[in-house]
């Protein structure tokens, strides 16, 4: 396994694990690597220091890492479920509707929907509060 520090074209930084460097290259080329904050697929590697053997820091035991991953996926599932149950879905009109709510031209309410990275960037530049919805976690029955 290899951990990469990544960033998207909207300057969001995040980390991701891959089986090998060629796995990253393959997934990136196929557009499968995306920013968890804004969904951009314009992702590249950041410069990072290599892990040096013999340091006192050690990776968590595999069972601890698995429990942490399960917990994080469950939390993402709960956040997404809460938003889907309690917010209004506005589809690809998200940027337009978020701006209208922010400017007082539309009734104040919680919304979610689709937006391009450019639309998200423009909203943030204009001070319109928005955040990416966690992607739907994969179905545990379909994960290898």
N, C-alpha and C positions, 0 to 999 in steps of 0.2 A: 504494500500500500504506500502511496505517496500523497502528501498533503500539499496543496497549492494555495498560496494567497492569490486571490483573483480580484479584479475590479472590472466594472462595466463602464460603458461610455457616459453614464450619468454620474460617474465617480463614486459609486458605492463599493466598499471593500468587503470581502467575505472570504471564507475558506471552503475548500471542498477536497474530498478524498477520492483518489482514483487508484485502480489496481496497478497502473504503470503509467509512465509518461506517454506511451503510445495510446493508452486508453483515453487520456485527456485529449490528445491531438485528434483522435478519431471522433470522439463525442463532440468536440468543439467544431470540427469540420462539418459534421452533420447537423449542427444547430441545436444540439441537445443540452448544452451548458447555458444556463440562464441565471440572471441575477435574481436572488430571492426577494429583493426589495422592490424592484420595478419591472422585472420580467424581461429586461433587455437581453438579447442574445449576442450583443457586441461585447464579449467578455475576453479579457486577456490576463495573462499571468503577471503578477507583481514580482519585483525582486525580493528574494527572501534568503535568510541565512540558512545554510544546511543544518540539519540535526546532526550533532556530533556525538558519536558513541562515547560512553563513559561519563556522561554528565549525570548529576544526581537526580535529574528529572526522569521519571519513567512513565510510560503510557499506562493507562488504567488496564486492569485485567480484562480479557475479552468479555467476560460476563457482565462486568460493570459497564463497559462501553456499550454493550447490547442493551442493557437496561436504560442507559442514558438516551440512546437513540430511540428506543421505544417510547420513553417518556416525552421526548421532544416531538416525536411524530404525533402522539396523542394530544399534546398541547396545541399543535398546529391544527389538528383535526377539530378540536374544541373551539378554537378561535374562529376558524372558517365556518363552522356550524352556527356559532352565535351570530356572526355577521349575516349569514344567509337567512336565518330565522327572524332577525330583528331589524335589518336594514332594507331599504328599497333598492331593488336591482334596476339599474338604468341602462344596462347594456353598453354599447359603444358611445352613448351620449354622456359618459361619465365626466369627461373634462368640461364639456359645455355646461352640464348641470351643476358640477362642483363650483365652477366659476360664478354661475348665476346665484347660487345659494350664498356664496361668499360676499357677493356684491349686493345682496338683499333683493335681487330681482326675482327670486323664487323662494318658496316657503322653506324655512329651516327644517331640515330632517337629515337623518343618517342615510347615506347612499353607498352603493358599491357598483362596480361595473368594469368595463374594459377601457384601457387607455394605452396609447403608444408611449414608448420612452420619451419621445419629443414632447408629447402632451403633458406627461408627468413633470418633465423638466420645466416647461413653461409655467405650469401651475405653481411649482415650488418657487420659481423665480419671482412670481407675482404675489407670493405670500399666502396662497391658497393651501390650507392644510390637507394633506393626503398621504396615504401610506399604502404600500402593496399588501394585498391579502395573501396570506401564506398559500402556496399552491396546495391543491388537494393531495394529501399523502397517498402513495400507492396502496392499492388493496393488499393487505397482508397475505392473503391467499395467493396473490400473483407474484409476490416478491420471492426471488430465489434465495 
